Amino acid sequence: MYFISEPNELIGKEIGFIHANRFCDSTIIVTKDGGVLIVKQVFDLDEDQTNTIVFNECRAKKRVI
């Protein structure tokens, strides 16, 4: 298992599993070769837009393990 820190690292990889529970604040994407990407979307009321936060390796480990 390894952690992906940039969404563009998913290009060319096969997705094996996605966990996107509507009651959970983050989405977990797992590739077939063992890569894990965790993202979170946050709505900014001041700018009236949605921002996507990509978890770094340390924060992703805390979420998964």
PEFENUR-V216137 format. One record per backbone hydrogen bond with DSSP energy under -1.0 kcal/mol. NH is the residue of the N-H (numbers start at 1). CO is the residue of the C=O. Records with the same first field share a line. If there is no record, write none. Layout:
# PEFENUR-V216137
NH = CO + CO
This chain:
# PEFENUR-V216137
2 = 34
4 = 36
9 = 6
10 = 7
11 = 8
13 = 10
16 = 30
17 = 30
19 = 28
24 = 21
27 = 39
28 = 19
29 = 37
30 = 17
31 = 35
32 = 14
34 = 31
36 = 2
37 = 29
39 = 27
40 = 53
42 = 51
44 = 49
48 = 44
49 = 44
51 = 42
53 = 40
55 = 38
60 = 56
61 = 57
62 = 58
63 = 59
64 = 60
65 = 61
